[in-house]
Amino acid sequence: MLLLAESTVLGILAGWVTGGSFARLRHAELRYESAFIVGLSLQALLPFLGEFAQLGTHEFIALWTLIAVVLLGIGLLNSQHVGMLVVSAGLVLNLLVIVPNGGMPVRSDARDFDGASARVVSSPLHVREDSMTVMTWLGDLIRIPGPEWHRYIVSIGDIVMLAGVSITLAQMMHSHSPES
C-alpha cells in the first residue's frame, strides 16, 4: 500500500514540476474513477483483508483475479490516458504469472530479503517458485531496498502498474478534459 501512495505522490509531483495544474487534476475525470481507486486500494490491502476474512488460497486468488480483471477493464475504458494503458499492461503481466501458478511466484533467495520476507511468506497471494512454475521472470523477484519497514519484493508487473499510476496523474494535471 505504501508503494501505491508513493507512486501517487510521485505522479502529482511530476505533474506539478512539469507545469501541470492541481486545478486540472481536481477537474480531470476517469471513467469509473471511484471503482478504480477502490479496486487499486483493495488489491494493495487484499493480503491483510484475506487474512482477516480467513480466505483460503483458492478464494483469495479468485478474488484477486476478479479485482484485477475489473481494473483492467477500467484501464482499457480510459485508454485515452497513456498512463492507464501502462497500468493495464502491469495488470496483464501480473495476471499472466499469477493465474497459471495459483499465486505470485517468489524465488527462495528473494524470501531471504529482511523485512519483506515476513510479508511475502505470510501472504496467500505468494507461492514458492519451483520446477513447475511458469513465467518465473514475471514473479516477485525485484528487491526494493530501504529501512526494514519499507523493503519490498515486487514483480515487473507491479513496477509497470505503479509507473502507470504516476503517469496517469501527471498526465491528468496537464489535460483540459478527459478527451484531450
C-alpha positions as CSV (number, residue, x, y, z in Angstrom):
1,M,0.0,0.0,0.0
2,L,2.9,2.3,0.7
3,L,4.3,1.9,-2.8
4,L,0.9,2.9,-4.2
5,A,0.8,6.0,-2.1
6,E,4.4,6.8,-3.1
7,S,3.6,6.4,-6.8
8,T,0.6,8.7,-6.4
9,V,2.8,11.4,-4.7
10,L,5.4,10.9,-7.4
11,G,2.9,11.4,-10.2
12,I,1.5,14.5,-8.6
13,L,5.0,15.9,-8.1
14,A,6.0,15.1,-11.7
15,G,2.8,16.8,-13.0
16,W,3.5,19.9,-10.9
17,V,7.2,20.2,-11.7
18,T,6.4,19.9,-15.4
19,G,3.9,22.8,-15.2
20,G,0.7,20.8,-14.5
21,S,-2.1,22.3,-12.5
22,F,-3.7,21.0,-9.3
23,A,-7.0,22.5,-10.6
24,R,-6.8,20.4,-13.8
25,L,-6.2,17.3,-11.6
26,R,-9.2,18.2,-9.5
27,H,-11.4,18.5,-12.5
28,A,-9.9,15.6,-14.5
29,E,-12.2,12.6,-14.9
30,L,-11.6,8.9,-15.5
31,R,-14.5,6.6,-16.4
32,Y,-15.4,4.6,-13.2
33,E,-12.8,6.6,-11.3
34,S,-14.1,5.7,-7.9
35,A,-14.2,2.0,-8.7
36,F,-10.6,2.2,-10.0
37,I,-9.4,3.9,-6.8
38,V,-11.3,1.3,-4.6
39,G,-10.0,-1.6,-6.8
40,L,-6.4,-0.5,-6.6
41,S,-6.7,0.0,-2.8
42,L,-8.4,-3.4,-2.4
43,Q,-5.6,-5.1,-4.4
44,A,-3.0,-3.4,-2.2
45,L,-4.9,-4.3,1.0
46,L,-6.1,-7.7,0.0
47,P,-3.4,-9.7,1.7
48,F,-4.4,-8.2,5.0
49,L,-8.1,-8.4,4.3
50,G,-7.8,-12.0,3.2
51,E,-6.1,-13.0,6.4
52,F,-8.8,-11.1,8.4
53,A,-11.6,-12.9,6.5
54,Q,-9.7,-16.2,6.7
55,L,-9.9,-16.8,2.9
56,G,-8.5,-20.0,1.6
57,T,-5.8,-19.7,-1.1
58,H,-8.2,-20.5,-4.0
59,E,-10.8,-18.0,-2.8
60,F,-8.1,-15.4,-2.3
61,I,-6.6,-15.9,-5.8
62,A,-10.1,-15.8,-7.3
63,L,-10.9,-12.6,-5.6
64,W,-7.6,-11.0,-6.6
65,T,-8.1,-12.1,-10.2
66,L,-11.7,-10.7,-10.2
67,I,-10.4,-7.3,-9.0
68,A,-7.5,-7.3,-11.5
69,V,-9.9,-8.0,-14.4
70,V,-12.2,-5.2,-13.3
71,L,-9.2,-2.9,-13.0
72,L,-8.0,-4.0,-16.4
73,G,-11.4,-3.2,-17.9
74,I,-11.5,0.2,-16.3
75,G,-7.9,0.8,-17.6
76,L,-8.9,-0.1,-21.1
77,L,-12.1,2.1,-20.9
78,N,-9.7,5.0,-20.1
79,S,-7.2,4.3,-22.9
80,Q,-7.1,8.0,-23.8
81,H,-4.8,8.3,-20.9
82,V,-1.4,6.7,-21.7
83,G,-0.8,6.0,-18.1
84,M,-4.0,3.9,-17.8
85,L,-2.7,1.7,-20.7
86,V,0.5,1.3,-18.7
87,V,-1.5,0.3,-15.6
88,S,-3.3,-2.2,-17.8
89,A,-0.1,-3.6,-19.1
90,G,1.1,-4.1,-15.5
91,L,-2.1,-5.9,-14.6
92,V,-1.8,-8.2,-17.6
93,L,1.8,-9.1,-16.6
94,N,0.7,-9.9,-13.1
95,L,-2.3,-11.9,-14.4
96,L,-0.1,-13.9,-16.8
97,V,2.0,-15.1,-13.9
98,I,-0.5,-15.4,-11.0
99,V,-3.3,-17.3,-12.7
100,P,-1.4,-20.3,-14.1
101,N,0.8,-20.6,-11.0
102,G,-2.1,-20.2,-8.5
103,G,-0.2,-17.2,-6.9
104,M,2.7,-14.9,-7.4
105,P,5.9,-16.9,-7.6
106,V,8.7,-15.9,-5.3
107,R,12.2,-17.3,-5.5
108,S,13.5,-18.8,-2.3
109,D,16.5,-16.4,-2.3
110,A,14.2,-13.4,-2.6
111,R,12.4,-14.7,0.5
112,D,15.6,-14.0,2.5
113,F,15.3,-10.3,2.0
114,D,14.9,-9.0,5.6
115,G,11.7,-7.1,6.3
116,A,10.0,-8.0,3.1
117,S,10.3,-11.7,3.7
118,A,7.8,-11.9,6.5
119,R,5.2,-10.1,4.5
120,V,5.8,-12.3,1.4
121,V,5.8,-15.6,3.3
122,S,2.6,-14.9,5.1
123,S,0.7,-13.6,2.1
124,P,-1.8,-16.0,0.4
125,L,-1.0,-14.3,-2.9
126,H,2.5,-15.7,-3.0
127,V,3.7,-19.2,-3.8
128,R,7.2,-20.6,-3.7
129,E,8.8,-20.9,-7.1
130,D,9.6,-24.5,-8.1
131,S,10.3,-26.6,-11.2
132,M,6.6,-26.4,-12.2
133,T,6.4,-22.6,-12.1
134,V,5.8,-20.9,-15.4
135,M,7.0,-17.4,-16.5
136,T,9.2,-17.1,-13.5
137,W,10.7,-13.8,-14.8
138,L,7.3,-12.2,-14.1
139,G,7.3,-13.2,-10.5
140,D,8.2,-11.2,-7.4
141,L,12.0,-11.1,-7.7
142,I,12.9,-7.4,-7.7
143,R,14.1,-6.2,-4.4
144,I,13.4,-2.6,-3.3
145,P,15.9,-1.8,-0.5
146,G,15.3,0.6,2.3
147,P,14.6,0.6,6.1
148,E,13.2,-2.7,7.3
149,W,9.6,-1.3,7.3
150,H,10.0,-0.2,3.7
151,R,11.6,-3.2,2.0
152,Y,9.6,-4.9,-0.8
153,I,9.9,-7.7,-3.2
154,V,7.9,-6.8,-6.3
155,S,7.3,-8.0,-9.9
156,I,7.9,-6.2,-13.1
157,G,4.1,-6.1,-13.4
158,D,3.9,-4.2,-10.1
159,I,6.5,-1.7,-11.2
160,V,4.8,-1.1,-14.6
161,M,1.4,-0.7,-12.8
162,L,2.8,1.8,-10.3
163,A,4.5,3.7,-13.1
164,G,1.2,3.8,-14.9
165,V,-0.5,5.4,-11.8
166,S,2.2,8.1,-11.7
167,I,2.0,8.7,-15.4
168,T,-1.8,9.0,-15.3
169,L,-1.8,11.5,-12.5
170,A,1.0,13.6,-14.2
171,Q,-0.9,13.5,-17.5
172,M,-4.2,14.5,-15.9
173,M,-2.6,17.5,-14.4
174,H,-1.9,18.7,-18.0
175,S,-5.3,17.7,-19.5
176,H,-8.1,20.1,-20.1
177,S,-10.6,17.3,-20.4
178,P,-10.6,13.5,-20.4
179,E,-10.7,13.5,-24.2
180,S,-7.6,15.8,-24.6
